[in-house]
Amino acid sequence: DDQSIYAWRGADVSHILNFTSDWPDAKVVCLEDNYRSTGSILEMANRLIGYNTERHDKTLLPSRPDGPRPRIVQHKDEITEAKSVVAEIAHYINFERVQPRDIAILFRTNEQPRLFETELRAADIPYVMLGSQSFFDRREVKDIVAYLKWIQQPKDEVSLLRIINTPARGLSNKTVKLMVDRAVQRGVTLWEVMTDPSATSDLNAKAKQGISHLQSMANDVRSRAENDSLAGALQTLYERSAYVDEISRLYDQPEEREARLASLGEVSNAIAAFEDKKKKKADLTGFLSEIALAGREMGSEKDKLAAQNAVWLLTMHAAKGLEFPIVYMVGMEEGLLPHSRSVKSGNDEDIAEERRLCYVGVTRAQENLTLSMALTRRKWGKARPTIPSQFLYEVTGKSDNPNKYRKQRRPNPVRH
């Protein structure tokens, strides 16, 4: 019951909690002996899960010595968090002979790994991802990067063809094929044909309007990048392309829609961080070069996992059932873990599910566990102060536990 983390797939923890009521003759066996984690890690895990009210009363008992105490580390911002974690990992690998496969970075949301991917690549540390698509491989990220590439270099036909009718703007497949054929016949680029009135005079009004919209949008984005900021230019792109509205239209499920919008927000964070780093030297060409460096040769998940001896980047859901000598749980902030949806719902069971997810993360660690948070984190390109996760107060016993004197479920189990 303490590891029931799939309510979003329809799982219901009450099934196991009410099992003895439904089946009074059932024999309950509590498996409390733990052979994975050190005593110090299990002490933290037991303390955390004790804040859940609806659970069977049980305590994990270590078979290993206490070991080093888990750490809680605060960082200035999410960039510092990623750099610090990766620097420690590099030290483990280069100076302590730790194998990359023995290290895992666990995160709650699919947007968090971008910075860690970038830093791991910069440090030439192999990594694999499980339970989340590489940030740079996501459809919405590829679309926005294609927009930026084409705006920066209109001759980039691969990028133009990707976004030419995304979102729909009256440029059907038939129309696009006609213009591509004309470009080949004339020996010019597709965009040159699209902006040549003599080559588009026979197109219908909707297609002409779509081309005009693309042209004016590109000019506006390019102008803002040159005269204002890259972050502002990206915001103009979101607004003029109506890409955000398109995501809202395409995805009915709130979780899917929220995840894809969060990816767009992470692109905004990336471009704002690039400007902070480069100052006056920041330009669209430089940003696209950095993105290309971070995202190249990502490969398929299967190919990456085949490498095996690599640092693991995992969602906490995907980490269930796995174990690693060294674990980093990053982004321990309200809104990330527990997730903002659970915080906003006001439902105690939603927070209990997030607590179980945190418990799963803690109990993945065999020897060394680090929980980290950023004091500020960018949201849509702007740095915002964060609030430490309530679970940080709970794992350290600094939060009042309402269950301390409450009678827990005790189904008279046989303990092992």
BELWOVEN-V803982 format. One record per pair of residues at least 6 apart in sequence whose ideal C-beta (glycine too) atoms are under 8 Angstrom apart, sorted by the first residue. I is the first residue (numbers start at 0). J is the second residue. If there is no record, write none. Layout:
[[I,J] [I,J]]
//
This chain:
[[0,12] [0,15] [0,16] [0,54] [0,55] [1,48] [1,51] [1,54] [1,57] [1,355] [1,358] [2,319] [2,355] [2,358] [2,359] [3,10] [3,12] [3,15] [3,352] [3,355] [4,10] [4,315] [4,316] [4,319] [4,352] [4,355] [4,356] [4,359] [5,316] [6,12] [6,348] [6,349] [6,352] [7,254] [12,53] [12,352] [12,355] [13,53] [16,53] [16,54] [16,55] [16,408] [18,25] [18,27] [19,25] [19,27] [19,410] [26,413] [27,55] [27,410] [27,411] [27,412] [27,413] [28,412] [28,413] [28,414] [28,415] [29,55] [29,57] [29,412] [29,413] [29,414] [29,415] [30,415] [31,57] [31,58] [31,59] [31,60] [31,414] [31,415] [32,60] [32,62] [32,415] [33,41] [33,59] [33,60] [33,61] [33,62] [33,362] [34,62] [34,63] [35,322] [35,362] [35,365] [36,44] [36,59] [36,61] [36,63] [36,362] [36,364] [36,365] [37,61] [37,63] [37,64] [37,65] [37,66] [37,67] [37,365] [37,366] [38,61] [38,63] [38,64] [38,65] [38,66] [39,65] [39,66] [39,67] [39,68] [39,69] [40,66] [40,69] [40,361] [40,362] [40,364] [40,365] [40,366] [40,368] [41,59] [41,60] [41,61] [41,362] [42,65] [43,69] [43,361] [43,368] [43,394] [44,59] [44,358] [44,361] [44,362] [45,58] [45,59] [46,393] [46,394] [46,395] [46,396] [47,354] [47,357] [47,358] [47,361] [47,390] [47,393] [47,394] [48,54] [48,354] [48,355] [48,358] [49,400] [49,402] [50,354] [50,393] [50,398] [50,400] [50,401] [50,402] [51,351] [51,354] [51,355] [51,402] [52,347] [52,351] [52,401] [52,402] [52,405] [53,348] [53,351] [53,408] [54,407] [54,408] [55,407] [55,408] [55,409] [55,410] [55,412] [56,407] [56,408] [56,409] [57,412] [57,414] [59,362] [66,366] [66,367] [67,366] [67,367] [69,361] [69,364] [69,367] [69,368] [69,369] [69,370] [69,394] [70,368] [70,369] [70,370] [71,331] [71,369] [71,370] [71,371] [71,372] [71,391] [71,394] [71,395] [72,83] [72,369] [72,370] [72,371] [72,372] [73,371] [73,372] [73,373] [73,374] [74,80] [74,83] [74,371] [74,372] [74,373] [74,374] [75,373] [75,374] [75,375] [76,373] [76,374] [76,375] [76,376] [76,377] [76,382] [77,114] [77,268] [77,330] [77,373] [77,375] [77,376] [77,377] [78,114] [78,272] [79,373] [80,114] [80,329] [80,330] [80,371] [80,372] [80,373] [81,114] [81,115] [81,117] [81,118] [81,329] [82,118] [83,371] [84,104] [84,115] [84,118] [84,327] [84,329] [84,369] [84,371] [85,115] [85,118] [85,119] [85,121] [85,122] [85,124] [86,122] [87,369] [88,99] [88,102] [88,119] [88,122] [88,124] [88,310] [89,122] [89,124] [91,97] [91,102] [91,325] [92,98] [92,99] [92,102] [92,124] [97,324] [97,325] [98,308] [99,124] [99,125] [99,126] [99,308] [99,309] [99,310] [100,307] [100,308] [100,309] [100,310] [100,311] [101,323] [101,324] [101,325] [102,310] [102,311] [102,323] [102,324] [102,325] [102,326] [102,327] [103,310] [103,311] [103,312] [103,313] [103,318] [103,321] [103,323] [103,325] [103,326] [103,327] [103,363] [104,112] [104,115] [104,310] [104,311] [104,312] [104,313] [104,326] [104,327] [104,329] [105,313] [105,314] [105,315] [105,318] [105,326] [105,327] [105,328] [105,329] [105,360] [105,363] [106,112] [106,115] [106,131] [106,312] [106,313] [106,314] [106,315] [106,328] [106,329] [106,330] [107,314] [107,315] [107,330] [107,335] [107,336] [107,338] [107,356] [108,258] [108,261] [108,314] [108,330] [108,335] [108,338] [109,131] [109,132] [109,134] [109,258] [109,261] [109,262] [109,314] [110,134] [110,258] [110,261] [110,262] [110,264] [110,265] [111,329] [111,330] [111,335] [112,128] [112,131] [112,133] [112,134] [112,312] [113,134] [113,135] [113,265] [113,269] [113,293] [115,126] [115,312] [115,329] [116,126] [116,128] [116,133] [116,134] [116,135] [116,293] [116,312] [117,293] [119,125] [119,126] [119,310] [120,292] [120,293] [124,309] [124,310] [125,306] [125,308] [125,309] [125,310] [126,303] [126,309] [126,310] [126,311] [126,312] [127,300] [127,303] [127,304] [127,306] [127,307] [127,309] [127,310] [127,311] [127,312] [128,300] [128,303] [128,311] [128,312] [128,313] [129,300] [129,304] [129,311] [129,312] [129,313] [129,314] [129,317] [129,318] [130,313] [130,314] [130,316] [130,317] [130,318] [131,312] [131,313] [131,314] [131,317] [132,300] [133,294] [133,297] [134,140] [134,262] [134,265] [134,294] [135,141] [135,290] [135,293] [135,294] [135,297] [136,294] [136,297] [137,259] [137,262] [138,259] [139,242] [139,246] [139,259] [139,262] [139,263] [140,262] [140,263] [140,265] [140,266] [141,161] [142,161] [142,162] [142,165] [142,242] [143,233] [143,236] [143,242] [143,263] [143,266] [144,158] [144,266] [144,287] [144,290] [145,157] [145,158] [145,159] [145,161] [145,162] [146,158] [146,162] [146,220] [146,236] [146,240] [146,242] [147,233] [147,236] [147,283] [147,286] [147,287] [148,155] [148,158] [148,287] [149,155] [149,158] [149,159] [149,162] [149,190] [149,217] [150,217] [150,220] [150,221] [150,236] [150,283] [151,221] [151,283] [151,284] [151,287] [152,158] [153,159] [153,188] [153,190] [153,217] [154,188] [154,190] [156,188] [156,189] [156,190] [159,189] [159,190] [160,175] [160,179] [160,189] [162,240] [163,170] [163,175] [163,213] [164,170] [164,171] [164,175] [164,209] [165,242] [165,245] [166,240] [166,241] [166,242] [166,244] [166,245] [168,208] [168,209] [168,212] [168,213] [169,203] [169,205] [169,206] [169,208] [169,209] [170,206] [170,209] [170,210] [171,206] [174,202] [174,203] [174,206] [178,189] [178,192] [178,193] [178,198] [178,199] [179,189] [181,192] [181,198] [182,188] [182,189] [182,191] [182,192] [185,191] [185,192] [185,198] [192,198] [192,199] [193,199] [193,210] [193,213] [194,210] [194,214] [199,206] [199,207] [199,210] [202,210] [212,239] [215,239] [216,236] [216,239] [216,240] [219,235] [219,239] [220,232] [220,233] [220,235] [220,236] [220,239] [221,232] [221,283] [223,231] [223,232] [223,235] [224,231] [224,232] [224,282] [224,283] [228,274] [229,270] [229,271] [229,273] [229,274] [229,281] [229,282] [229,283] [229,286] [230,267] [230,270] [230,271] [230,274] [230,380] [232,283] [233,266] [233,267] [233,270] [233,380] [234,267] [234,380] [236,242] [237,243] [237,263] [242,263] [243,260] [243,263] [246,256] [246,259] [246,260] [246,263] [247,256] [247,260] [250,256] [250,259] [253,340] [254,340] [257,340] [264,378] [264,379] [264,380] [267,377] [267,379] [267,380] [268,377] [268,378] [268,379] [268,380] [269,286] [269,290] [270,286] [270,380] [271,377] [271,380] [271,381] [272,377] [273,281] [273,285] [273,286] [273,289] [274,281] [277,285] [297,303] [303,309] [311,321] [311,323] [313,321] [315,328] [315,336] [315,356] [315,357] [315,359] [315,360] [316,356] [318,359] [318,360] [318,363] [319,359] [321,363] [322,363] [322,364] [322,365] [323,363] [323,364] [323,365] [324,364] [324,365] [324,366] [324,367] [325,364] [325,366] [325,367] [326,360] [326,363] [326,364] [326,367] [326,368] [326,369] [327,369] [327,371] [328,336] [328,357] [328,360] [328,361] [328,368] [328,369] [328,370] [328,371] [329,371] [329,372] [330,336] [330,371] [330,372] [330,373] [330,376] [331,370] [331,371] [331,372] [331,387] [331,388] [331,390] [331,391] [332,372] [332,373] [332,376] [332,385] [332,386] [332,387] [332,388] [333,342] [333,385] [333,386] [333,387] [333,388] [333,389] [334,342] [334,385] [334,386] [335,388] [336,353] [336,356] [336,357] [336,388] [336,390] [337,349] [337,350] [337,353] [337,354] [337,357] [337,388] [337,389] [337,390] [338,353] [340,349] [341,349] [341,350] [341,352] [341,353] [342,350] [350,389] [353,390] [354,390] [354,393] [357,388] [357,390] [357,394] [361,368] [361,394] [370,391] [370,394] [372,385] [372,387] [372,388] [372,391] [373,385] [374,384] [374,385] [375,382] [375,383] [375,384] [375,385] [376,382] [376,383] [376,385] [377,383] [389,398] [392,398] [393,400]]
//
